[in-house]
Amino acid sequence: MSRTPEPDEDDLDTIPPPQPVFHVEQALLGALLLNPHNLGDVTGIAANSFSTAPHAALYAAISSLPPPDPAEHAKNTKWLDRVLTLGREQARGLSASYLHTLIQVCPWPRHAPAYARMVEAEHARRRLQTAAERLVQTVHDVSLPNPVQTALAEADALSAVVDDIASRFPPRAGALPRTTVPPQVPPNSSEAVEEEQLLLATATANPADIENVRWLLPDDLTVSLHAGLWRCLTTLVRRREAVDPVTVLWEAQQRGVLDDGSGPGDVIRLLAEPAGSLDYWGERTLQRSLLATVDRAGRRIEAYAGDSANTPFQLVVGARRSLADIAAIRSRWQHATMPAPARRPRLAPPARAGPPTTTAVAPTARPARAAR
């Protein structure tokens, strides 16, 4: 018969076990408490590198206090008492018994630099994950007045984190992340579908304008039928062939675009209702594609960073590959939104100077040679 727990009894089974880095941090702090002079061999970390507030407070206290005399430190706990007092200012839950626990669980105090390197690696993973989460949140923030500029600024901030991690951890073999990222299906919102239809119809009615939106690619469209029709339009324009709803429909049939079950009559009606400017619809479509690309890249990097099996350099490689996708569409966005250069007024060519006018002068008579 199962026992019913008391209402005030803690269910310890619901408390997750500490991560490996927790034990690493304990070993590092124990090494520093046992031999404070080991702090000189510890590099690359700060108080915010630790995963818990008590550990961060202890490291801050150890780093701020001058190391004690080794002989005196072996005889008494005066320096440990000062560390505890200073650490409690940031983490009140610290106790003298926990400091002694840290000392006892440290396997080898001389391994402090190795422990610190592990703490630095885990902190790098958390930094990358936080930056990726912030990037994804920015993409979905509908209150932003300039979503593209804000998202690209967050992408730059994430890239700076990646560069900093790369500078701290040299490359190693087997750099590809082992994390399998589930494929993301882009949502086909009604607004996107309607705007893409207007884009295709306006391009069909004004094929000469397609040359001005070469920065728009078929993959920028969210519906596969729309992407195929845009590919048909650009192909007809490139071949300098006639463009109208019928010719686009025929090209779509030749390319297998209609294999998804789209009816010819529906395609004709879709292409026969233009409105507005092709530049406007193209820019709207590209903006939506850019934000979707940023979202996919952010989620991919977030998944890489969420897998503790990936090394810091594996995270760098995976993140940089994802950021390259953002850089590619960012370049097209800048080209699309770049203001047209103002034409300089053509100046009239200066009048060409004619041959110099000369006044005919009668040749001077040569003086007669004196008679001898």
C-alpha positions in Angstrom: 0.0 0.0 0.0 1.5 3.3 -1.0 2.1 5.9 1.6 0.4 9.3 1.2 2.9 12.1 1.8 2.2 14.7 4.3 1.0 18.1 3.0 4.2 19.9 4.2 6.6 17.1 3.1 9.0 18.1 0.4 9.0 15.9 -2.7 12.7 15.6 -3.2 12.2 13.5 -6.4 11.0 16.7 -8.2 14.3 18.4 -7.6 16.5 17.9 -10.7 20.1 16.8 -10.0 22.8 19.4 -10.5 24.5 19.7 -13.9 28.1 18.6 -14.2 29.3 22.2 -14.2 27.9 22.5 -10.7 30.4 19.9 -9.5 33.2 21.6 -11.5 32.5 24.9 -9.9 32.6 23.3 -6.5 36.0 21.7 -7.3 37.3 25.0 -8.5 36.1 27.0 -5.4 37.4 24.3 -3.1 40.8 24.5 -4.7 40.9 28.3 -4.3 39.7 28.1 -0.7 42.3 25.4 0.1 45.1 27.2 -1.7 44.2 30.9 -2.5 47.4 31.4 -4.4 45.9 29.1 -7.1 43.9 32.2 -8.2 47.0 33.5 -10.1 46.8 30.4 -12.4 43.0 30.9 -13.1 42.2 33.0 -16.2 39.3 33.6 -18.5 36.5 33.7 -15.9 34.8 36.2 -13.6 32.1 36.0 -11.0 29.3 36.0 -13.6 30.9 32.9 -15.2 29.4 30.7 -12.4 25.9 29.1 -12.7 24.7 29.9 -9.2 24.6 33.1 -7.1 26.4 31.5 -4.1 29.2 30.3 -6.3 29.5 33.7 -8.0 29.5 35.5 -4.6 32.2 33.2 -3.3 34.4 33.7 -6.4 34.0 37.4 -6.2 35.0 37.4 -2.5 38.0 35.2 -3.2 39.1 37.5 -6.0 38.7 40.7 -4.1 40.6 39.6 -1.0 44.4 39.5 -0.9 45.6 35.9 -0.5 46.7 35.0 3.1 50.1 33.8 4.2 50.3 30.1 3.4 51.6 29.2 6.9 49.0 31.2 8.7 46.2 29.9 6.4 47.2 26.3 7.4 46.8 27.1 11.1 43.6 29.1 11.3 40.4 30.0 9.4 40.7 33.8 9.5 40.9 34.2 5.8 38.0 31.8 5.2 35.9 33.8 7.7 36.6 36.9 5.7 35.6 35.2 2.5 32.4 34.0 4.1 31.5 37.4 5.5 32.1 39.1 2.2 30.3 36.4 0.2 27.2 36.7 2.4 26.8 40.3 1.3 25.7 38.9 -2.1 24.4 35.4 -1.1 22.9 35.2 2.4 22.5 31.5 2.2 26.3 30.8 2.4 27.5 29.0 5.5 30.8 27.9 7.0 29.8 24.3 6.5 29.4 24.8 2.8 32.9 26.3 2.5 34.2 23.2 4.2 32.2 21.0 1.9 33.8 22.7 -1.1 37.2 22.0 0.2 36.4 18.4 0.9 34.9 17.7 -2.6 37.9 19.1 -4.5 39.9 16.2 -5.9 43.1 17.9 -6.8 43.7 21.6 -5.9 46.5 21.9 -8.5 43.9 21.2 -11.2 42.3 24.6 -10.6 43.2 25.9 -14.1 41.5 22.9 -15.7 38.4 23.4 -13.6 38.4 27.1 -14.6 38.6 26.2 -18.3 35.5 24.0 -17.9 33.6 26.8 -16.1 34.6 29.2 -18.9 33.3 26.7 -21.6 30.0 26.3 -19.8 29.6 30.0 -19.4 30.3 30.5 -23.1 27.5 28.0 -23.9 25.0 29.9 -21.7 26.0 33.3 -23.2 25.4 32.0 -26.7 22.1 30.5 -25.7 20.9 33.7 -24.1 21.9 35.8 -27.1 20.1 33.4 -29.4 17.0 33.5 -27.3 17.0 37.2 -27.3 17.3 37.2 -31.1 14.3 35.0 -31.5 12.3 37.1 -29.1 13.1 40.2 -31.1 11.8 38.7 -34.3 8.4 38.0 -32.7 8.1 41.4 -30.9 5.3 43.0 -32.9 5.6 46.3 -30.9 8.9 47.2 -32.6 8.7 50.2 -34.9 11.7 49.0 -37.0 11.7 45.2 -36.7 14.3 44.6 -39.4 16.9 47.0 -38.0 16.3 45.8 -34.4 16.6 42.1 -35.4 19.8 42.8 -37.4 21.3 44.7 -34.4 20.6 41.6 -32.2 22.2 39.4 -34.8 25.3 41.6 -34.6 25.3 41.3 -30.9 25.1 37.5 -31.2 27.9 37.5 -33.7 30.0 39.5 -31.3 29.4 36.8 -28.7 30.4 34.1 -31.2 33.6 36.0 -32.1 34.5 36.3 -28.4 34.0 32.6 -27.8 36.1 31.8 -30.9 39.0 34.0 -29.6 38.9 32.0 -26.3 38.8 28.5 -27.6 41.1 27.3 -30.4 39.7 25.1 -33.2 39.8 21.3 -32.8 38.9 18.4 -35.0 35.3 17.3 -35.4 34.0 20.8 -35.3 30.5 20.2 -36.7 27.7 20.4 -34.0 26.2 17.0 -33.3 22.8 18.4 -32.5 19.9 17.5 -34.8 17.8 20.6 -35.3 14.1 19.7 -36.2 13.0 21.3 -39.4 10.9 24.4 -39.0 7.8 24.8 -41.1 7.2 28.5 -41.9 3.7 29.6 -41.2 1.7 30.8 -44.2 -0.3 33.7 -42.8 -3.2 35.1 -44.8 -1.4 38.4 -45.0 1.7 36.9 -46.6 -0.4 34.9 -49.1 -2.4 37.9 -50.2 0.7 40.1 -50.6 2.5 37.5 -52.6 -0.5 37.1 -54.9 -0.4 40.9 -55.4 3.3 40.7 -56.1 2.9 38.1 -58.8 -0.1 39.8 -60.4 1.7 43.2 -60.4 4.9 41.6 -61.9 2.8 39.9 -64.6 1.2 43.3 -65.5 4.5 45.1 -65.4 7.3 42.7 -66.5 9.7 45.5 -67.2 9.8 46.2 -63.5 11.0 42.7 -62.6 14.6 43.8 -63.5 14.5 46.3 -60.7 13.8 43.6 -58.0 16.5 41.1 -58.9 17.2 41.0 -55.1 14.0 39.0 -54.6 14.4 35.2 -54.9 11.8 32.5 -55.2 12.8 31.1 -51.8 11.6 34.4 -50.2 8.0 33.5 -51.0 6.2 31.4 -48.4 4.0 29.4 -50.7 5.5 26.9 -53.0 3.1 27.7 -55.8 4.0 31.4 -55.5 7.7 30.6 -55.5 7.3 28.6 -58.7 5.3 31.3 -60.4 8.0 33.9 -59.5 10.6 31.6 -61.0 8.5 31.4 -64.2 8.2 35.2 -64.4 11.9 35.9 -64.0 12.7 33.2 -66.6 10.4 34.6 -69.2 11.8 38.1 -68.6 15.4 36.8 -68.9 14.5 35.1 -72.2 12.8 38.3 -73.4 9.6 36.4 -74.1 6.0 37.6 -73.9 4.7 37.9 -70.3 1.0 37.7 -69.4 -1.1 35.3 -67.3 -1.4 32.8 -70.2 2.3 32.6 -70.9 3.2 32.4 -67.2 0.6 29.6 -66.9 2.2 27.7 -69.8 5.7 28.1 -68.3 4.4 26.9 -65.0 3.0 23.7 -66.6 6.4 23.1 -68.4 8.2 23.4 -65.0 5.8 21.2 -63.1 4.7 24.1 -60.9 1.1 22.9 -61.2 1.8 19.4 -60.0 0.6 20.4 -56.5 -3.0 20.4 -57.8 -3.3 24.1 -58.5 -6.0 24.7 -61.1 -5.2 26.6 -64.3 -8.2 28.9 -63.8 -7.1 29.8 -60.3 -3.6 30.7 -61.5 -5.0 32.8 -64.3 -7.2 34.7 -61.8 -4.3 35.1 -59.4 -2.1 36.7 -62.1 -4.9 39.0 -63.4 -5.4 41.2 -60.4 -2.5 43.6 -60.1 -2.4 46.4 -57.6 0.2 48.9 -56.4 3.9 48.9 -57.0 6.1 45.9 -57.6 8.9 47.5 -55.6 6.6 47.8 -52.6 5.3 44.2 -52.7 8.8 42.9 -53.3 10.2 44.8 -50.3 7.4 43.5 -48.1 8.1 39.9 -49.2 11.8 40.3 -48.6 11.3 41.8 -45.2 9.1 38.8 -44.2 11.7 36.4 -45.6 14.5 38.2 -43.7 12.7 38.0 -40.3 12.0 34.3 -41.0 15.7 33.7 -41.8 16.7 35.4 -38.6 14.2 33.3 -36.6 15.4 30.1 -38.1 19.1 31.0 -37.5 18.4 32.0 -33.9 16.5 28.8 -33.1 19.2 26.7 -34.7 21.9 28.4 -32.6 19.7 28.1 -29.5 19.4 24.4 -30.1 23.2 24.0 -30.6 23.8 25.9 -27.3 21.2 23.9 -25.5 23.1 20.7 -26.2 25.8 20.4 -23.5 27.5 17.8 -25.6 28.8 20.4 -28.1 32.2 21.9 -27.4 32.7 25.7 -27.6 34.3 25.5 -31.0 31.5 23.3 -32.3 29.1 26.0 -31.2 31.2 28.6 -33.0 31.1 26.7 -36.3 27.4 26.0 -36.1 26.6 29.6 -35.1 28.7 31.1 -37.9 27.1 28.9 -40.5 23.7 30.1 -39.3 24.8 33.7 -39.2 26.0 33.4 -42.8 22.4 32.9 -43.8 21.5 36.2 -42.2 24.4 37.9 -43.8 23.3 36.8 -47.3 19.8 38.0 -47.0 20.9 41.1 -45.2 23.0 42.1 -48.2 20.0 41.7 -50.5 17.9 43.8 -48.1 20.4 46.6 -48.1 20.4 46.5 -51.9 16.6 46.6 -52.0 16.3 49.5 -49.6 19.3 51.5 -50.8 18.1 54.9 -52.0 18.4 55.4 -55.7 21.5 57.6 -56.5 20.5 61.1 -57.5 21.3 61.8 -61.0 23.7 64.7 -61.5 22.5 67.3 -63.9 24.2 66.9 -67.2 26.3 70.0 -68.0 26.5 71.4 -71.4 29.8 70.6 -73.0 32.1 73.7 -73.2 32.2 75.4 -76.6 35.2 74.1 -78.5 37.7 76.9 -79.2 38.2 77.5 -82.9 41.5 78.1 -84.6 43.2 81.2 -83.5 42.4 84.2 -85.6 45.5 86.0 -87.0 45.8 89.4 -88.6 47.6 89.3 -91.9 50.7 91.3 -91.7 52.6 92.3 -94.7 56.1 90.8 -94.7 58.7 93.3 -93.8 61.0 94.0 -96.6 64.4 92.7 -96.1 67.0 95.5 -95.8 69.2 95.9 -98.8 72.6 94.6 -98.3 75.1 97.4 -98.0 77.2 98.0 -101.1 80.7 97.2 -100.8 
